Structure formats: C-alpha cells, structure tokens
C-alpha cells in the first residue's frame, strides 16, 4: 500500500479494525471470540472457551502513550469542539474515520473492559450526504459504550518507565523563562527532551527604532522583548497570525528542531518573493461526487524579508487572482479547473519599480481516476 496506508488505503473488516485497536489497551494482539458462554434455559452447561492471550505487538509503554493520546479530550477539541459525542463519563480512547466521498465512516474506541467498533454506510456502497465519522458512527458508538458500561470501568493504568514533565508546547523542548506556552506531557523514560527550548528568545531592542540594540544603543532606549524564532518558511504564517517578527540580525540562530533538509517548504530565501503554496509539480483530481466549492487548493506567498511592498499579486497563467497594496503576504483559495497551470507571486517594492516575480509552481489538474483516488481522509 505504501504511504497510502497512513490515510486508510488498506481495506479491513470492522472486526479486524476493532481487534487492531484492542492492541493498545494492553499491548497484546486480541483474538476475537464468538462464544463467551454456553447456556441452556439460562443455566450454564459447558465451560466457556478460555481466552488465549495473543502475542505482544507493542510494549506496554508504547501502548499506553497511544491510549493516552486517543483518550485526551483536549487534543480532540480543535477538530470536534468541547463536549462532543466522543466524551464519556469515564476514561475511553477513541478514533473516528471517514472515507473520501462519504462512502464509509467509522468510530472505534475502548475502555479497560470493552472495545466497540461502529461502521456506518450504505449497503450498496453509494456515497452518503456529508456524513463523517463524528456525525454518523460517533453517536452510535457513544450509546453502545454507555450501554456496555453500567458501572464506570477502571482508568487506564500507567505502566512503569513512563515519566511526566513540563515542556514548551510549540517546540516540545524543556521550557525556559521565555516560553509561556507550557504543558505537561508524558514520555517513555529515556525519550523525554533534555535540551532547553530555543524557539522563544528574549532579544535586546532599541525602543526608539524597534531594531536590535547594539553596543551603541543608550541605556534609556534599551528594552527586552520575547520573540518566537522560526525559519523563513514560516514567516507568512506568522504574519497572518499577527505574530511579531524579530528584527533581522546579521546572524540569527535557527531552532534545532526545524533543520530537516527534507522539509519541502524549507526553500531558499535568496529571492525577494517566495511562493509557498502550491508545491510545484503537484497533481490533483476533480472528483465528480464532491461539491465544487470544496475542491480548492491554497495559494500563498510572501516577501522574504517581511517588509511590506507597494504591490503584490498572486498570478495564474498570466492572469491576476488577488492583489494587495502595502502588504508583505497574500493568500487565497483557488477552485480546481482541469489543465496545467502555472502560479507565481509578483510585485513592486515601491510604486513605479520594476515588477519582480517569484519562482513559478506548476500544478496539473486531471479528471477523476477511480483507481488512483481510492484513499481515505482521517477524521
């Protein structure tokens, strides 16, 4: 299946899926049993088949961390909000899923006593009307879990060799006085962070100019400000979020956790204008079963040094899509149309200056191909 497996590209039966999630409760493979006991007229007449423990698939520590993630209601809030159907009056780990074009949705979750899996879809495999896992299978899963637990089950037990400590949330490193976004997190002993955060840094500023202070800055104009230092590829996002950019310096320390040379958005900043989306040489398909207004891609670009330009334009095949004046970034959503398309960002640093262009990005939009599009989206 390749990487498609991470998005649900491998088909499984509901029983197999539920059994797979059962691994995370104890770390052992769970073999489903069809017969729990044998009775006649309500009285037992034969011993129930003995449960045979399956082989250990993951360590108890790894299983516990996966369970801890799936049972965390705070982690689900950005997607499902507070008080969703996945929140139960007892500890339960749960995951939802929805296939492309709404043909299937499912919810699988477990406590220390029960595993419940629910699939929702049409018997003839036709698409449903925008029914996702949280809307279709989720409420059924909740009702079944409540019915299966008349008494609250025990909480998930923490195994040995699990440590809990405070981290700086954005970086995952140890908090420093400059990091105010801290949280408690759990780790397998030996895998916890040991280095202090280096993304949030306090910088001496010349209060009169807003630039970095140096040896010549008078004491009455010096001040300290904390900045979130991220690589240049994140500049556009920071501007859109209203996050203050640190004044430029001749040498700027980049966070160690963002140094991967394989990151496709770590583009060179020797150009004054950068197109960050779409990624060049990307192919998309227009799906006939999905609303056209949902089949869009993001277009965005920014000025490399973060300073506003007199004019910026996002272009497609020589035509202007969006324009901004006295801005340092542009972004929008473009509805897919078939064909090969070239996108770029262009602009003027000052009125009357020569037009400067970013490197272009080529995007190929193709008709729907059922064979290559059988992927699932995880939500």
N, C-alpha and C positions, 0 to 999 in steps of 0.2 A: 504493500500500500504506500510505502514511502511517507513523506511528510503529511499526506492527506489523512493519515490515520489520526493525527492530532486533532483534526476537525471532524471526526466521525466518518471517515471514508470507508471503514470496515463495518460491514453489516453483522449484527449479532441478534440473537433472540433475547426477549426481555428476561427470561430466566437466566441466561448466561450473563447478561448485564448486571442483574441483581446479585448473582453469585460473585461476580468480579468485585463489586463494591463491598461485599462482605469480607473481603480480604483485609480491608482497612480497619475492621473492628479489632482483630487480634493479630493480623499478620499472616494467618494461615489460609490456604485455599479452602473454600467452603464447598462441599459436595451437597447439592440439593437432595432432600429426602421427600419422596412422595407419600410414604406411610409413616405416620407418627405413632399410632397405636392401633390395636385390633380389638374391637368390642363386639359383643352380641347382647342385644337388649340392654345396652347401656353398661354392661359389665365386661371387664377385660377378660379375654380368653387366651391371649398369647402375648408374649413379651414383645415390646416394640423393638424394631431393628436398632441396634446400637449405632450411635453416631460415630463415624470414623474420622478422626481429625485428619485434615489434608496436610500436605507438606507446607513448610514455611516458605512464603514467597518474598516477603519483605521483613525487615527487622521490626520488632515492636516499636522502636523509636521512630522509624520512618512512618509506620502505620499511624502512630499517634499524631505526628505532625500533620499528615494529610487529613485525619479526622478533625483535628483542631481547626484547620483552615475551613473545612466544609461545614463545621458546626458554628462558625463565627458569624453572628447576625450583623455585626458592624461591617464586616467585609462584604456582605451582600447588599448593604444599603445603597451604594451608588447605582446598582443595577435595578433593584427591586423596591427600594424605599423602606421606610420603617413600618413594622407591623404587617409584613407580607404573610401569605399563607404558609410560608416555609418556617415561620417562627412558631415553635411549640412550647408548652409549659414545662418541658423537660429537655435535657440535652439530646440533640439529634443532629447528625451530619446529613447533608442533602445536596444533590446536584440536579439541575434541570438541563434539558437539551431540546433543540428544535432543528429539524432538517430544512434545507433550502426548499423554498416554495411551499412551506407549511404542510407537507405531506405527513409528517410524524412529529409528535412531541412526547417527551417522557420526563418523569421525575423519579429518581431513585434516592432513597435515604435509609438511615439505620440508626438504631439506638444500641445499647449494650445487650438488648434482648431480641430485637426483631429487625428484619430487613424488609422493606416494602418497595416494590417497583411498580410503576404505572406507565402504560403506553396509551396514547390517545391518537386516533387517526381514522380515516375512512377505510372500510373493508376492501374497497376497490382501488385503493391507493391514489385516489384523486385528492388534490390539494384542499385543505380546509381554508376558511376565511380568516387569515391573520391570527391563528390560534397558536400561541407559543407554549413552551413547557410550563411557565409560571401560571398561565391562564387556563390551560386545558388539563394537563395531568396534575399540576400542583394542588388544586383544591381537593381532588380525589385522594392524592397521597396524604394530605393532611387528615382527612376524615378517617382513612384506614389506619394511620398511625395512632390517632386518638382512640379508635375502637380497639386496637391491638394492645393498648397500654392502659387498662383501667386504673392501674397504680403506676405512679411515676417510676421509671427504671433508674437504676444507679447511674451516676455520671461516669463518663469515660475516665478510666484510671490512668494516671500519668506513670509511665514506666521509669525505671532507673535510667540515669545518664541523660536526663533532659534538664537543661538549665534555662532560667528565665532572667532576662536583664533588659535594661532600657537601651534603646537605640535612637539614633537620629533618623526619623522616618524616611525622608527623601533619599538618603544615601545608604541606609542600612548599617552605618558605621557607629562607633561609640559617640554619644553626644558630647558636645563641647558647650561652653557658655554662649557661643554664637548661635547654636542651633536651638530654636524654640519649638520645633515640631518633633517632640519625642513621644515614644510609645513603648509599652512593654511587649517583648517578643520572646518566643521560645525557640530553642535550638538543641540539636543533638550535641552533647558535650564534646568539645574539640572543634566544632564548626562555627562557634559564635565569633562575632567580629572582635578583633583585638586592636585595630587601628582607630584613632580618633577621626571624626568627621573632618573632611577638608573641602566640603562644598560651601558651607556658610563661613564667611571670613569677615572679621572686623577690619576696616580699612580707614586709615587716616585721610581726612578730606579737608581741602581748603574751603571753608564755609562761604567765602566770598565768590569763588569761581565754580564750585561744585566738582572740581577736578581733584586728583590725588594730591595730597600735601607732600612737599619735599623739604629738604633742609632749609630752604629759604622762606618757607611759609611762616609768618609771625604766629606766636603762640596764641594770640587772641583770635586768630582765624582758623585754628585747627580744631577738628572735631572727629569723632569716631562714628562710622556708620557700618551696619552689617549688610552684606550683600550675598546673594545666592550665586555662586560662580559655576556656570555650566558652559560646556563647549559652544562654539559659534553656531552649530546646527540647531540649537535650542533657542536662539535669540528671538526668532519670530514668535514662537510660542510664548516666551516671557513677555514680549511687548503686548501681545494680545491679552495676556492675563493681568496686565498692569504691574508687572514685577519690575522694580527698578534695576537698571543695568549698572554694573560697576563702571566707574570711569576707566578708560583704557590706560594701560601701563605698557612700558617697553617690554616687560617680561611678565606674563601672567601665569600663575600656577593653575593647571587644569586638574580637576578631580581624578584621582587614580581609577575610580570605578567606571569612568567613561572613556577609557583609552583603547577600546577594541578597534582594531583596524578593519574588522569585518563589518562594522556598522555601516549600512548603505547610506545613511544620512550624514555621515562624517565627511562632508565634501570639503574640498579645498576652499579657503576664503581669500585667495589671491584675486578674485573677481569682485568688483564693487556691488554687483547684483547677483543674487542666488535664487534659483527656483528650487523650492524644497518639495513640492508636490505638483504633478505626479512624478513618480520614478520613471526615468526613461526606459524604453524597450519593454514596457508592460503591456499585456494583452488583457482585454475584458470581453465579456459576452453579454449581450442583451437578452434577458430571459423573458419569454412571452407570457409567463404566468405571474410576473411580478409587476406592480404598478410602476409606471414610467418615472414618477417623481421620487421613487426610492432607488432608482438605478443611476446614481450620480457618483462622481469622484471629486475629491477635494483638490483645488488648485491654490497654491500659495507660494509666496516669495518675499524676500526682504532685502534691505540694504545691509551689506556686510558689516559696516561699522556702526549700525544702529542709528545713524543721524538721518533726520527727515530730508527727503528730496522734494524739489518743487513739483515734480510729476512722476507718478508711477502708473504703469499699465500692465495688466495681465492679458496676453495675446494668445490667440489660437488661429493657426493657419493664416496669419496676416491680418486678422480682424480683432478689434478690441473687445474684450469681455467685460473688464472692470477697470475703472480709473480712480486714482486718488491724488489729491494735491497736498503738499506739505505733510507727507506720511513716510514712514520707514518700512511699512509692510502692507501687503494686500493679500486677501484670501477670499475664496468663494467656492460654490459647488456647481459643477457643470454636469448637465444631463447627457448621458451617453448617446452618441449618434454613430452609426456604422462608418467605418473607414479608418484610414491612417491620419493621425492628427499630430501637429507639432505645436508645442506650447512654449512660451518664454515670457520672461519679465523684462520690461524695458522702461526707461525713464530718463529724466533730465535732473541733474543735481541742482541746477539753478535755471530759472527761466531763460530761454534762448541758448542754453548749452546744447552740445551735440547729444543725440539720442544714444544711450548706452543699453546694450542688451545682455541678458544672462545667457548661459549655455542653454540650448533648447532641449526639450524632452519629447521623445516620440512615443505615442500611445496608439495601439492598434485595437479597434473595437470591432468585434466579429458577431455574426448571428449566433444564436444559441446552438450549442452542440451537446446533446443529452449525455453522451458518453463521457466527455471530459468535464462535465459540470456536476457530476454526482458527488458533491461534497456537502457537508453539514456545517452549520454555524452553531457554536456552543453557547446557547443561552436558553 
